[in-house]
């Protein structure tokens, strides 16, 4: 994974998270957890 792909993946995940948050708090919370895990293990 190059940096550009990582940034694109993160941006897409955030957009999905925003959409889900409006409709389903449970799924939004699960995705938020996954985004944090992704940031911890792949960004750093």
trRosetta pair geometry for C-beta under 8 A, 3 or more apart (Angstrom, degrees):
i j d omega theta_ij theta_ji phi_ij phi_ji
1 5 5.0 -129 -158 86 78 124
1 6 5.4 92 151 -60 118 89
1 9 7.8 -33 -152 -6 131 143
1 42 6.9 -5 76 -164 152 121
2 5 5.1 94 55 10 71 102
2 6 7.2 -133 100 -6 37 91
3 6 5.6 -56 -149 36 33 114
3 7 6.3 31 156 -18 68 106
4 7 5.9 -56 -148 36 30 109
4 8 6.3 30 153 -19 64 108
5 8 5.7 -54 -146 37 32 112
5 9 6.2 35 154 -22 65 106
6 9 5.8 -55 -148 35 29 112
6 10 6.4 28 154 -18 64 107
6 42 6.2 -170 -131 141 119 115
6 43 6.6 146 169 -93 134 70
7 10 5.7 -54 -148 37 31 112
7 11 6.3 33 153 -21 65 106
8 11 5.7 -55 -148 36 30 112
8 12 6.4 29 155 -17 65 107
9 12 5.9 -57 -149 37 28 109
9 13 6.3 28 154 -20 64 108
9 38 7.5 -136 125 -179 119 146
10 13 5.7 -56 -148 36 30 112
10 14 6.4 30 154 -20 65 105
10 35 7.2 96 -141 -149 75 97
10 38 7.0 -180 -95 118 84 132
10 39 7.3 77 -117 -80 122 88
10 43 7.6 52 -74 -75 141 120
11 14 5.8 -55 -150 35 30 111
11 15 6.5 30 152 -18 64 105
12 15 5.7 -54 -149 35 33 111
12 16 6.4 32 153 -17 66 105
13 16 5.8 -53 -148 37 32 111
13 17 6.2 38 151 -25 64 106
13 31 6.8 -175 -172 178 90 106
13 34 7.5 -131 -157 102 132 103
13 35 5.2 158 138 -97 133 103
13 38 7.1 151 -16 38 176 161
14 17 5.4 -51 -148 33 32 118
14 18 6.6 35 154 -22 64 101
14 35 7.0 93 -74 -127 68 148
15 18 5.9 -50 -152 31 32 111
15 19 6.7 29 152 -15 63 105
16 19 5.8 -58 -153 38 34 110
16 20 6.1 29 153 -16 69 110
16 31 6.5 -129 109 -164 106 156
17 20 5.8 -59 -144 40 29 108
17 21 6.1 37 156 -31 65 106
17 28 5.9 97 -162 -147 69 80
17 31 5.0 -163 -98 112 87 128
17 32 6.1 101 -141 -72 129 72
17 35 6.5 -22 -62 -36 145 145
18 21 5.8 -49 -147 25 28 116
18 22 7.3 30 155 -21 58 100
19 22 6.3 -58 -167 26 33 110
19 23 7.1 -6 153 9 65 113
20 23 6.1 -82 -152 52 37 92
20 24 5.4 -55 -172 57 81 92
20 27 4.9 -107 -171 102 130 107
20 28 4.2 173 112 -77 102 82
20 31 6.1 100 54 16 156 146
21 24 7.9 -80 -97 62 14 49
21 25 6.9 46 -146 -104 55 55
21 28 4.0 106 -84 -130 63 153
24 27 4.3 31 112 26 122 110
24 28 6.1 156 92 -18 65 89
25 28 5.5 -60 -143 41 31 114
25 29 6.1 33 159 -22 67 106
26 29 6.0 -58 -152 34 27 109
26 30 6.6 25 152 -17 63 106
27 30 5.6 -52 -147 36 36 112
27 31 6.2 33 155 -17 68 106
28 31 5.8 -56 -146 39 30 108
28 32 6.2 37 152 -25 64 106
29 32 5.5 -49 -146 32 32 117
29 33 6.7 36 152 -20 62 101
30 33 5.8 -53 -158 31 33 113
30 34 6.6 30 148 -16 65 105
31 34 5.4 -53 -149 37 38 113
31 35 6.3 43 151 -23 68 101
32 35 5.7 -49 -148 32 32 113
32 36 6.6 32 152 -17 63 104
33 36 5.8 -57 -153 36 31 111
33 37 6.5 32 150 -18 66 105
34 37 5.5 -51 -147 36 35 113
34 38 6.2 40 152 -22 66 104
35 38 5.6 -52 -149 35 31 115
35 39 6.4 32 153 -19 64 105
36 39 5.7 -52 -147 36 32 111
36 40 6.3 33 154 -22 64 107
37 40 5.7 -56 -148 35 30 112
37 41 6.2 2 164 1 67 113
38 41 6.6 -74 -143 47 23 92
38 42 5.4 -30 -177 27 65 121
38 43 7.3 70 132 -21 70 96
39 42 7.1 -68 -108 53 14 80
39 43 4.7 -14 -154 12 58 132
39 44 7.4 60 155 -14 61 92
40 43 7.5 33 -19 39 10 94
40 44 6.5 -26 -166 21 34 121
41 44 7.5 -49 -110 49 5 90
